[in-house]
Amino acid sequence: MSMTDQTELCVASICTLILFCLKRCFEWFLCIERTVLCFMFPQSADAGETSEGGDDTGTLDRQHSLADMRSTRDSGLAERAKSAENLVQFNSHSHHRKDGTRVVRCGYAVKQGNVRKNWKRRFFLLDPFGFAYYGSESDREPIKNIAIQDITSASACEQFSDKDNVFQVVTTGRTFYIQCETTENRNLWVTAIQSELHGAGMEGGARAHRRSVKL
């Protein structure tokens, strides 16, 4: 055998070995991925196993099962994210700030701008001292903070024909228009703000009474 033949044989052997190693690595990767997905979604994995038939059919079924489990995983993540956002929106009355201040309500809604009249998503927070909105819930400083004493009323608003679930917060200097995702959410916001306004009025009346007694 000539040197050329030996070289070609050696190259062919190396290529065959590389292809074999790549195939084994790919099989190991599929095995690991399947194990992880089976651990995360056992029901989907069981359904995939029961559908396996022959060699070619079983491989195709396994591929479909993996695709279904990936879809289930992504859907589950989206549902958990949506549930977390709903938890912030509808159960926020039990939250407290780091300084101990009670958070009456907080959550995302869409607000109309004062100048351009465009609508932007903001994170709103109501506490006994005021009504504030932020660019996002991770922001430390609000875009605007309205003192509770400056708010005169809060009510549902029907003046926008192209927008549902809008409520208005009327202050001494401006009216804020805010759109919620649902009517229930809008009503909860209106009720919460009205309750704080009533509480602030009662507290102000009590302070005035105490001052008059002292005099």
C-alpha positions, 0 to 999 in steps of 0.5 A: 500500500502506497503512502497516499493510500495509507493517508486516505485510509487514515483520513477516512478513519478519522472522519468516520470516528468524528461522525460517530462521536458527533452522533453519540453527542447528539444522542446524549444531548437528546437524552439529557434534554428528554430527562430534564423535560420529563422531570419538569412535565412528567404527564407530557413525557408519559404521553410521549412514551406511550405513543412510541412504536417502531424505530422510525415511528418511535423517533418521530413520536419522540420528536413530536413529544419533545416539541409538545413539551417545549410548547407546554413549558413555554405556555407554563412560563407565560401563564406564571408570568400572567398570574404574577402580574394579576397577583400584583394588580388584584392582591396588592392591598396587602403589600407594604413598603420597606419603610412600613407604609401600607400600600393600598393598591398597586398595578399596571394600567395605561394613562393618557399624557397631558400634552400629546394625549398619547396613552402609555403603560405605567405602574400605579401605586396608592397609599394613605399619603398619595397616588403615584405612577412610575415607568415600571414597578422596578423604578425607585422614584415616581414620574409623578406623586399626587398628594391625597389632599390634592385629589378631589374625586375619582370616578368611572369615565365614559367620555372615550368612545374608543376605550373601555374601563377608563377612570378619572382622578380629578385633582386641583390642577389636572384630571388624570385619565387611566385605562384598566384591563378589566371593568373589575380592576377599574372599579377596584381602583375607584373604590380604593381611591374614594376610600382613601379620600374619605379616610383623609377627610375624616382624619382632617376633620378629627384634627380640626376638632382637636384644635377647636377643643384646645382653643 
